[in-house]
Amino acid sequence: MVDTLSPVQSHTMGMRLQKKILGKMASRSVAKHFIDDEAGLILDKLFLFMKDQSSEVEAKKLTKHIMKIVIKLGILYTNDKFTVTEKQHLKTLLKKFSRMVMTLVTFWEVAFSFDEVHFVHQLREVEECIITLILPHLTEKSEKRVRYVFNYFSDKDVLNYLFNAQPTVHLEVLAPLLRDYVFGKDQNQNT
């Protein structure tokens, strides 16, 4: 007797394979096939910041984690795996992320305005939105990746390096890129 897979089982298995294969292949060159050019540029600049702030090994690890998170969220979204409630949660996540980026830009534009407590609070809100969104779909390993990335960016030394009295060259490059990227995405969603 031949055991055949139902279309539902095949689709589920296909999704798992996609997540697994793309998770293993998450490199900057592969990610550029799944992440638009602007986001790829931001990721490249972010890599340079992380490399200068910590080390190349740490920067590669963080970049790979970020790409895996983004790619897996993209796979879940494009395969329509989110419930109606989760889609609403995704909209909330995008709003919180946009607000966090605009806060970062404001800190860059207005000298001596950086408020660590406020910024870390916004980072943690985004982190929790992502965790809530991925928990029903991904493994604990993915949750650990998200926590690792957000712990890095919430670290006092990282924030001091980015927002010292003289803004780093990285902030001078990243802030306008992030502003233009988020503003462009928000404009596209409103039209």
C-alpha positions as CSV (number, residue, x, y, z in Angstrom):
1,M,0.0,0.0,0.0
2,V,1.4,3.4,-1.0
3,D,1.2,6.0,1.7
4,T,0.5,9.4,0.0
5,L,0.6,12.8,1.7
6,S,-2.5,14.9,1.6
7,P,-2.2,18.4,0.2
8,V,-2.4,19.9,3.7
9,Q,0.5,17.6,4.9
10,S,2.5,18.4,1.8
11,H,2.1,22.1,2.3
12,T,3.0,21.9,6.0
13,M,6.1,19.8,5.2
14,G,7.0,22.2,2.4
15,M,6.8,25.1,4.9
16,R,9.0,23.3,7.4
17,L,11.5,22.6,4.7
18,Q,11.5,26.2,3.5
19,K,12.1,27.5,7.0
20,K,14.9,24.9,7.6
21,I,16.7,25.4,4.3
22,L,16.5,29.2,4.3
23,G,17.5,29.3,8.0
24,K,20.6,27.3,7.2
25,M,21.4,29.5,4.1
26,A,21.0,32.8,5.9
27,S,24.0,34.7,4.6
28,R,24.0,38.3,3.5
29,S,24.2,37.2,-0.2
30,V,21.2,34.8,0.1
31,A,19.2,37.3,2.3
32,K,19.4,39.9,-0.5
33,H,17.1,37.6,-2.5
34,F,14.5,37.9,0.3
35,I,15.2,41.4,1.7
36,D,14.9,44.5,-0.5
37,D,17.9,46.5,-1.5
38,E,17.3,49.3,1.1
39,A,17.0,46.8,3.9
40,G,20.1,45.0,2.7
41,L,22.0,48.3,2.8
42,I,20.8,49.0,6.3
43,L,21.9,45.5,7.3
44,D,25.3,46.0,5.8
45,K,25.8,49.3,7.7
46,L,24.5,47.7,10.9
47,F,27.1,44.9,10.4
48,L,29.8,47.5,10.3
49,F,28.6,49.1,13.5
50,M,28.4,45.8,15.3
51,K,31.9,44.8,14.0
52,D,33.4,48.1,15.3
53,Q,31.5,48.0,18.6
54,S,32.2,44.3,19.5
55,S,34.0,42.0,17.0
56,E,33.6,40.6,13.5
57,V,32.6,37.2,14.9
58,E,29.9,38.8,17.0
59,A,28.7,41.0,14.1
60,K,28.4,37.9,11.8
61,K,26.4,36.0,14.5
62,L,24.1,38.9,15.1
63,T,23.6,39.6,11.4
64,K,22.8,35.9,10.8
65,H,20.3,35.9,13.6
66,I,18.6,39.1,12.2
67,M,18.4,37.6,8.8
68,K,17.0,34.3,10.0
69,I,14.3,36.1,12.0
70,V,13.3,38.3,9.0
71,I,13.4,35.5,6.5
72,K,11.3,33.2,8.7
73,L,8.7,35.9,9.4
74,G,8.6,36.5,5.7
75,I,8.0,32.9,5.0
76,L,5.2,32.7,7.5
77,Y,3.6,35.8,6.1
78,T,3.9,34.9,2.4
79,N,2.5,31.4,3.1
80,D,-0.5,33.0,5.0
81,K,0.3,31.2,8.3
82,F,-0.8,34.1,10.5
83,T,-4.3,34.1,11.9
84,V,-6.4,37.2,11.7
85,T,-5.4,38.1,15.3
86,E,-1.7,37.5,14.4
87,K,-2.0,39.7,11.3
88,Q,-3.3,42.5,13.6
89,H,-0.4,41.8,15.9
90,L,2.0,42.1,12.9
91,K,0.5,45.6,12.2
92,T,1.1,46.5,15.8
93,L,4.7,45.2,15.5
94,L,5.3,47.3,12.4
95,K,3.9,50.5,14.1
96,K,6.1,49.9,17.2
97,F,9.1,49.3,15.0
98,S,8.5,52.5,13.1
99,R,8.1,54.4,16.3
100,M,11.3,53.0,17.7
101,V,13.2,53.9,14.5
102,M,11.8,57.4,14.5
103,T,12.8,57.8,18.2
104,L,16.4,56.7,17.2
105,V,16.3,59.3,14.4
106,T,15.1,62.0,16.8
107,F,17.9,61.2,19.2
108,W,20.3,61.6,16.2
109,E,18.8,64.9,15.0
110,V,18.5,66.6,18.4
111,A,21.9,66.7,20.2
112,F,22.0,65.4,23.8
113,S,18.4,64.1,23.6
114,F,19.2,60.4,24.0
115,D,17.0,58.8,26.7
116,E,18.3,55.3,27.4
117,V,15.3,54.1,29.5
118,H,12.8,55.3,26.9
119,F,14.7,53.7,24.0
120,V,15.3,50.4,25.7
121,H,11.6,50.3,26.6
122,Q,10.7,50.7,22.9
123,L,13.2,48.0,22.0
124,R,11.7,45.6,24.5
125,E,8.2,46.3,23.2
126,V,9.3,45.4,19.7
127,E,11.0,42.3,21.0
128,E,7.9,41.1,22.8
129,C,5.8,41.7,19.7
130,I,8.1,39.5,17.7
131,I,8.2,36.8,20.3
132,T,4.4,36.8,20.6
133,L,4.1,36.5,16.9
134,I,6.6,33.7,16.4
135,L,5.9,31.5,19.4
136,P,3.0,29.6,17.8
137,H,5.0,28.9,14.6
138,L,8.7,28.6,15.3
139,T,11.0,26.8,17.8
140,E,12.5,28.0,21.0
141,K,15.7,28.4,19.1
142,S,14.2,31.2,17.1
143,E,13.0,32.9,20.3
144,K,16.5,32.7,21.7
145,R,17.8,34.4,18.5
146,V,15.3,37.2,18.9
147,R,16.3,37.7,22.6
148,Y,20.0,37.6,21.8
149,V,19.7,40.3,19.2
150,F,17.5,42.6,21.4
151,N,19.8,42.0,24.4
152,Y,22.7,43.2,22.3
153,F,21.0,46.4,21.2
154,S,19.7,47.0,24.7
155,D,23.1,46.8,26.3
156,K,24.3,49.9,28.0
157,D,27.8,49.8,26.3
158,V,26.3,49.3,22.9
159,L,23.9,52.3,23.4
160,N,26.7,54.4,24.8
161,Y,28.9,53.6,21.8
162,L,26.1,54.6,19.5
163,F,24.8,57.7,21.3
164,N,27.9,59.2,22.9
165,A,28.3,63.0,23.0
166,Q,29.7,63.0,19.5
167,P,27.5,60.7,17.3
168,T,29.4,57.9,15.8
169,V,29.9,57.7,12.0
170,H,27.6,54.7,12.2
171,L,24.7,56.7,13.6
172,E,25.3,59.4,11.0
173,V,24.9,56.8,8.3
174,L,22.2,54.6,9.9
175,A,19.8,57.2,11.1
176,P,18.9,58.8,7.8
177,L,18.8,55.3,6.1
178,L,16.4,54.0,8.7
179,R,14.3,57.2,8.6
180,D,14.0,57.1,4.8
181,Y,13.3,53.3,4.9
182,V,10.6,53.5,7.5
183,F,9.0,56.7,6.1
184,G,8.9,55.1,2.6
185,K,7.3,51.9,4.0
186,D,4.7,53.9,6.0
187,Q,3.9,56.0,2.9
188,N,3.4,52.8,0.8
189,Q,1.1,51.3,3.5
190,N,-1.0,54.4,3.6
191,T,-1.6,54.6,-0.1
